[in-house]
Amino acid sequence: MGVLSSLPRRLRRFLGRDEGAVLVEFAFVLPLLLIFFAVIVEGTRMMKNYHSAISGVRDATRFMSRHLPIDLCAVAPANLDGYNTTLRNIVGQSVSGVTLFPSGISLSTVQATYSCPAGTYHVEPAVVRVTATLTINFPFSSVFELLGGESFSNLTTTISDSAKVFGT
């Protein structure tokens, strides 16, 4: 009978203890912290690579504006397809030849076009435009579903830049 009479006292003492409360609270918060960490890592990775691509397209446009002839509009229509490999290397590789993008990002196409604007300039230079298409793969895309968003595995974006042709 002594064991049964001390049961309410032991139960009250057990329920009044709070040594494990911090561990339980941490267990509730840990999944949210991991989700936020994954979102921050994915966002940072995407923005870093996007800015690298913007810089590469800008460099490729500068290359084209310096290597095309100044009288590009005066001659027969030029075919710029011969520059595509060079432009792809400028956008996707560093000076030492190392690929700028990690395995999750692929450079689909890089293409140059030009236009001949009419105006009242002394010399009417052509305008060259370099366009690159990137596909970004998100390894943690399923994490976005936990936050109420859609799960997407790929994002395709197009980056372009234009400049006047200064010629060779």
C-alpha positions as CSV (number, residue, x, y, z in Angstrom):
1,M,0.0,0.0,0.0
2,G,2.9,2.3,0.6
3,V,4.0,2.2,-3.1
4,L,0.5,3.1,-4.3
5,S,0.1,6.0,-1.9
6,S,3.4,7.6,-2.9
7,L,2.6,7.3,-6.7
8,P,0.8,10.7,-6.9
9,R,3.8,12.4,-5.1
10,R,6.3,10.7,-7.5
11,L,4.2,11.6,-10.5
12,R,4.0,15.3,-9.4
13,R,7.8,15.3,-8.8
14,F,8.4,13.7,-12.3
15,L,6.1,16.2,-14.1
16,G,7.7,19.1,-12.3
17,R,11.2,18.4,-13.5
18,D,12.5,20.3,-16.5
19,E,16.0,19.0,-17.3
20,G,15.0,17.8,-20.8
21,A,12.9,20.7,-21.8
22,V,15.7,22.4,-23.7
23,L,16.4,19.3,-25.6
24,V,12.8,18.9,-26.6
25,E,12.6,22.6,-27.7
26,F,15.7,22.1,-29.8
27,A,14.2,19.0,-31.4
28,F,11.2,21.2,-32.5
29,V,13.4,24.0,-33.9
30,L,16.1,21.9,-35.6
31,P,14.1,21.1,-38.7
32,L,13.3,24.8,-39.3
33,L,16.9,25.7,-38.8
34,L,18.0,23.1,-41.4
35,I,15.4,24.3,-43.9
36,F,16.5,27.9,-43.5
37,F,20.2,26.9,-43.8
38,A,19.4,24.9,-47.0
39,V,17.5,27.9,-48.5
40,I,20.4,30.3,-47.7
41,V,23.0,27.9,-49.2
42,E,20.9,27.4,-52.4
43,G,20.2,31.1,-52.8
44,T,23.9,32.1,-52.3
45,R,25.1,29.4,-54.7
46,M,22.6,30.5,-57.4
47,M,23.4,34.3,-57.0
48,K,27.2,33.7,-57.1
49,N,27.0,31.6,-60.3
50,Y,24.5,34.0,-61.9
51,H,26.9,36.9,-61.3
52,S,29.8,34.9,-62.7
53,A,27.7,34.3,-65.8
54,I,26.8,38.0,-66.1
55,S,30.5,38.9,-65.9
56,G,31.4,36.3,-68.5
57,V,28.7,37.6,-70.9
58,R,30.0,41.2,-70.4
59,D,33.5,40.0,-71.2
60,A,32.3,38.2,-74.3
61,T,30.5,41.3,-75.5
62,R,33.6,43.4,-74.9
63,F,35.6,40.9,-76.9
64,M,33.1,41.0,-79.8
65,S,33.0,44.8,-79.8
66,R,36.8,44.9,-80.2
67,H,37.3,42.1,-82.7
68,L,34.5,42.8,-85.2
69,P,35.3,45.3,-88.0
70,I,34.1,48.9,-87.6
71,D,32.5,48.8,-91.0
72,L,30.4,45.7,-90.2
73,C,27.2,47.3,-91.4
74,A,28.8,48.6,-94.7
75,V,29.9,45.1,-95.8
76,A,27.7,42.1,-96.7
77,P,25.8,40.5,-93.9
78,A,28.3,38.9,-91.6
79,N,27.9,35.4,-90.0
80,L,29.0,35.5,-86.4
81,D,28.5,31.7,-85.8
82,G,32.3,31.2,-86.1
83,Y,32.7,33.0,-82.7
84,N,30.4,30.8,-80.8
85,T,33.1,28.4,-79.4
86,T,35.3,31.4,-78.4
87,L,32.4,33.1,-76.7
88,R,31.4,29.9,-74.9
89,N,34.9,29.6,-73.5
90,I,34.9,33.3,-72.4
91,V,31.6,32.9,-70.6
92,G,32.2,29.5,-69.0
93,Q,35.9,29.4,-68.3
94,S,38.4,31.5,-66.4
95,V,41.6,32.8,-68.0
96,S,43.5,29.7,-66.9
97,G,40.9,27.4,-68.6
98,V,39.2,26.3,-65.4
99,T,35.4,25.9,-65.6
100,L,33.7,28.7,-63.7
101,F,30.5,26.8,-63.0
102,P,30.0,23.8,-60.7
103,S,28.4,20.6,-61.9
104,G,24.9,21.8,-61.1
105,I,25.1,24.7,-63.7
106,S,25.4,24.1,-67.4
107,L,25.9,26.6,-70.1
108,S,23.4,25.7,-72.8
109,T,24.1,28.2,-75.6
110,V,26.1,31.3,-76.2
111,Q,25.3,33.3,-79.4
112,A,26.3,36.6,-80.9
113,T,24.1,38.8,-83.1
114,Y,24.4,42.3,-84.4
115,S,22.2,45.1,-85.6
116,C,22.9,48.2,-87.7
117,P,21.0,51.2,-86.2
118,A,20.2,54.1,-88.4
119,G,20.9,57.5,-87.0
120,T,22.6,60.8,-87.5
121,Y,25.9,59.7,-86.2
122,H,29.2,60.6,-87.8
123,V,29.9,56.9,-88.1
124,E,27.1,54.5,-87.6
125,P,28.6,51.6,-85.6
126,A,27.0,48.3,-85.4
127,V,25.7,47.0,-82.1
128,V,26.7,43.5,-81.1
129,R,24.6,41.5,-78.6
130,V,25.9,38.3,-76.8
131,T,23.2,36.0,-75.3
132,A,23.9,33.1,-73.0
133,T,21.4,30.5,-71.8
134,L,22.1,28.8,-68.4
135,T,20.4,25.9,-66.7
136,I,20.8,25.8,-62.9
137,N,20.1,22.5,-61.1
138,F,19.0,22.7,-57.5
139,P,20.0,19.6,-55.4
140,F,18.0,20.9,-52.4
141,S,14.9,21.8,-54.4
142,S,12.7,19.4,-52.3
143,V,13.4,21.6,-49.3
144,F,11.3,24.3,-50.8
145,E,8.2,22.1,-50.6
146,L,8.6,22.1,-46.8
147,L,8.2,25.8,-46.8
148,G,5.0,25.7,-48.9
149,G,6.6,26.3,-52.3
150,E,6.9,24.3,-55.4
151,S,9.6,21.7,-56.0
152,F,11.6,22.5,-59.1
153,S,14.8,20.9,-60.2
154,N,15.9,23.2,-62.9
155,L,15.8,26.9,-63.6
156,T,16.7,28.1,-67.1
157,T,17.6,31.8,-67.6
158,T,19.0,33.9,-70.4
159,I,21.6,36.6,-69.9
160,S,22.4,39.1,-72.6
161,D,24.5,42.2,-73.0
162,S,25.1,44.6,-75.9
163,A,27.8,47.1,-77.0
164,K,28.8,49.2,-79.9
165,V,31.4,47.8,-82.3
166,F,34.6,49.8,-82.0
167,G,36.4,47.6,-84.6
168,T,39.8,46.4,-85.2
